[in-house]
Amino acid sequence: MTEKESKYYDRIKKELVGQKVSEVYYEEINWETDDSEFWELSADIHSVDMNVIFLMDSGKLIQIMWDSEFYSYGVGFAIIDKLEKEKEGLKILNVSESKNWKN
């Protein structure tokens, strides 16, 4: 394992392991075509345009995003200060009550 990989896994252990998710948000492209959401078309899979954001029970917001940090899949994460609901061309949806996330 390289030093970069080791640091990445240390970040996962420090920031994610042992946390409990309170709410789940999708940051999506705002297509402004109709009210349907593409992620609602499947009970098994959600296709998310941009990011998934977890509000942890500690109050911490963790954004899961496409990134070059993790070699295999290009998935990374960042700790963010707040949900920015007013980004141009994007929308944030609370999907916590979706059956895919409820349990």
Order of alpha helices (4+ residues) and beta strands (2+ residues): alpha-beta-beta-beta-beta-beta-alpha
